[in-house]
Amino acid sequence: MLWLTRAGIMSGCTPGFGTLLDLFRTVHAEDDNAEVINLNLSPETDLLSSGTISIIITILSSLFDDAKTLFPDDCDFVEQDGLLYVQHTVEDKGLRTADAQAETAPNPAQDRLFQNNQKLKITLGQPGLLESSSHYVDNDKFSEPLSADSIEVKVLATGLNVLDVMAALSRFQIPTFGREVVSVITEVGSDAKQWRIGQTVVAPVRDGFASQCLHQSRFCNSSYRSI
């Protein structure tokens, strides 16, 4: 069966036809062997023109081609300005190889957590394998100058709570890992006048499993360094 519509998919002029297209795709999803092909014509197309008739005959012929030499895996077509478009994705192995090489993760190496001019935070690796797959990476939160109401701290201890455990097990996604820290102040913003370098504070934070963190000064509380 040839399913013929005039939804104007490429021009988007009659989006109401989307329901019919969804029905067609549902039919194919439920039965891969269904002999149904969809041809979506643009509203401006003359149904009686020789070009349109030629396109329809070509597609109809593919329905009865057991060898599937013309359109082996295609069932959804769009016509626009007399041209026939096939709606499918073609694998580009060369591009995939280039992407894979570009996205290859660096191999972690053991080193000191506290380093000169390099601020680090932990990143989760494979869920459930914290010890073997998690590692530290550069903390991009320090790419901008310290804001006036913030303080920079060196982390002394990080609390592990149930949200961190659930994230590590991939039970649900949270944007940070480590939410409470005890730390010592290393830099103070111009408006954070109640704090001074060397004070020990405790505060909620994002990405607390790190060498350094940033706090908004109003959320910090004094703490004893012996905690």
Steps between C-alpha positions, in 0.01 A plus 500: 500500500620849420410749773473838326482831692548867422633613835787709365749350744797703376315832496305428820191672364240243618620354832156351569592209272750388761236272656468306173875466472520374859235239418701385199817466706308310769388249239859444396622480858251222573569305180838529327368300205203724432490589131418863565687800360438864583545773240457853628442756226527874538163683484610685186566181305278438195373144542444467125841620390729253326769547765264413787359199314855381429592522869187309605560226241864466608403454864211265417738288295724458803206342686497211252878465475579189704874564464459850650768636269367856479408584861619202708412633847301816436130551554469873564543754218455874458451696178588867477531708182491187284786330686469178701661490844560190709465543875767284651843519656803365317787375713823688438767266634778750439321767701425257780866402516607865516246571775614198698862613478410856599296382798750248631537566872853552636646222708497608869830489687570510872617837632459738793152647558632844596710646220629845418270695267280196431164461673338158472165331560393137487300365209293184519604215275308177453206476743575273794877502445608812683845377598605383154321741266470836677780754462579868537476753217556874466231703678361743242323706769827685555523627143343835603629754759367463856168684539468768766272301735690169473791336675744240372590216733735204524299187583587320824214249513196419286177346625352203317121487515229279355461715185867446418466125550191483279677700227805274519275197452324673206164476676432857391689789350616799704723776359752494786684254725579597858275759664656599832862588577719620781768725356749776564466836325771581245349805326225747591278706270485876547150493656557198727643720775388271786756237396878495487762273347589209727159466668340155504140483377232245427252552217276329243664484161486345155777260398636473852735212417766739380828664593343847512143630501314826467246609766254783509607674817151527652461121509821437695526433873806503721644162588785351701790374294516188716164374365 
